[in-house]
Amino acid sequence: MSSLLCRCLRHSQICIVCSAGGALQELLRKDHLKNPVDFNALEQPLRAIMDTWKDIGSLSNLTKTSRSSTASLTGEENKNKRYDENKQCLAVGLSVMERAFRLSIICQHDPTASASLFKAPHSQLTDDEEMIDVEQFIEFLLKMLDTICIPHVMVNYKHLDDAEVCRCFFSILCQVYEISTVIDIKSFSSKLASSSFIQLSLSVKNQFCSQQANCDVKDRVDAFILNLCHNLLPDNDKSCLAKMESVIGDINCPVSNICGILRGQSSMYLLPSSVSPLDLQSTCLTLMYLAAIYGDPLANDIDVFESLNLYLSSEHCLISDLDQSSLTQFMYLYTTGFNSATLGQESIIKEKAPASLIRVLEKMDYSVIFNDNPLLIQWVYMAQDVPQKIRRGFLVQWLIHLPTIPDDNGTEEEENQTETSKDGDKLNRITDSNTVKMFRNGMPRLDSISRSKLIEDILDVILNEDEAVMNCCLLFIKSIIYSSMAADPVSDATCSNKINPISDSSCANNSSSDTRFSNKIDFDSDISCPNNLNSADTIYPNNNTLNSDMIHLLQERLPQIVIEMFLQDHVHADTETKISSLLKLLTEINLKSQNSTSSIDLKLVYYVTNMLTKSINSINTKSVIVNYLHCLLFATVNNQDTSVLSILLSNKTLLQFFENMLQDRQQEESEALQCSILSLLSSLLELQHQHRQKASVKRKIINLKEVHQHFLKCTM
């Protein structure tokens, strides 16, 4: 029978193919098969009907392929007949696949269904065939579904005007979720979402579910949406599913009007009055959020942004009652829409942040609703009247979540040492992806006032947060300083203005063949999201200009922050660590920029020299201070400013400290410090001679022979 069905299913006459498909449906019933089930015999006709599907191709392209002899018919009649036949073949094939999946689920729970040498010792298989069990049969079905069935349905989406065809298709998808093994269901769900199946599901509901007779279609589509969302949402955040289950059956509106429900226009779509507005709004947010994450064109980013703004100002707004999950989704949609709405504007008109949203955010835990979304940072600094508490809260979360990798310049031994050190200088650097995303897409669009606010907030975080957060700030600032971070070429994919906050390894927004089906659904309306950033590249300042401005702001403000730390009642160990880290950062900034120093820099020189000679025991901190003074010395002298040179040459206590340290031959760990001191003293001697400065430097300290011997010892 299997061989006969295969020949019929590959026949040139479509009517014979459809008749054979009907017979195959009857064969794919558990009560019509004996145990153990011969899955080899069932696989062959299923493959045959899928091959026939591939030969038929798209229903919109019927004139290229003729599978029946209709020479006596006119051209138009011939086309219509082939269209009807091929459409019927599509329906029969879906019915066959539905029966095959249903059979496989039943056989999964029946231990007697799979064949073995003990159950079927006389199975007639050829030498090159292997006996397959139900798990292998399911793998075969999933492969046919993935490579042939779903792509074929997507190509012919506009022609699926039959309720039974849609019921069969969504029934197949629901049955996939019932399979307990074999498939990676989360990857499968990601692939469906990335192929516009959220929009497809809602479109089918609106097309068929308005009629009472199509309740089976409605039930299947609703079940599929719930299964899809359940597997797309993170495991630790599925609180919205209960609300979705209670209202998903009542959502029946055109896909383009999904935002209208959120704005409280439920009466326009004949929704029952018993439906909870809060559950309805939460469900719409979840659907739009998942669509945005996975690139489903359910709604245009700009349309979503406008709808959310109207929602915030409407009497139906329940944002204060949304749970944390829904509020996180709201903020992702709102900031993504804001980014798209303002993208490409030569002069961005700052929009005032909605008061209702600000009131809610001021009471929230920012660690919960941040969700790795860097566009939040862009929004809080581009929008007007966002309080510092909100800006600072999201900034801290963004800094904490910046991905870092070990610096290539550090050895494994050095990395192990810095992990346990308290100098705040870990051998890490920020990975290019999120940093480049931040600067290329957001930071260049900030005006000077917004950039100043950002720097002030960063410095406030450094001054008031713990060491871990301060280290994140320092890594972020270093990524500004190093031009390589801005100069590296970045692909369009890296610069995308959308990220997936659900999982780093998610398939969202990936156009590869592994994460999307081979064919995209051709919807009538083009509502794709405008995510091309290249048009804005020439409008905003380039990275070199941006980095220069940020470095200048840091050079002005960092010394004042360090001085504020010195003015505390007592410089304890944690403060000393912060001061050491900031001085090291200032050293790098002065190396990067050769600007003349301000009066604050000179004031800071007195504080650090006093700290060096009186109040610290850390060799590392002493080395940092000496290097800072040396760098500052050259930065000033190169600008014809001898103020730092004069201060150092006239400080007898400092010079005596240098002498004492050079005479200390007992501690091996102080050798690096001695090298730094000798280097500084050599520079002082040379610059003293060049600028004819008076000094208290003793000849025995800067004896060139001793300097030479110490350098040889330190470098051996």
KABEL-V997557 format. One record per helix or strand. SS is the DSSP state (H for helix, E for strand). FROM is the first residue (numbers start at 1). TO is the last residue. If there is no record, write none. Layout:
BEGIN
SS	FROM	TO
SS	FROM	TO
END
This chain:
BEGIN
H	2	9
H	14	27
H	30	32
H	39	56
H	62	64
H	75	108
H	134	155
H	157	159
H	163	178
H	185	193
H	197	208
H	212	232
H	240	250
H	255	262
H	266	269
H	277	293
H	301	313
H	319	321
H	324	342
E	352	352
H	355	361
H	366	369
H	375	382
E	384	384
H	388	400
E	404	406
H	412	420
E	428	430
H	432	441
H	443	445
H	448	464
H	467	481
H	483	487
H	534	536
H	543	566
H	573	592
H	599	614
H	619	637
H	643	650
H	652	663
H	668	691
H	704	715
END
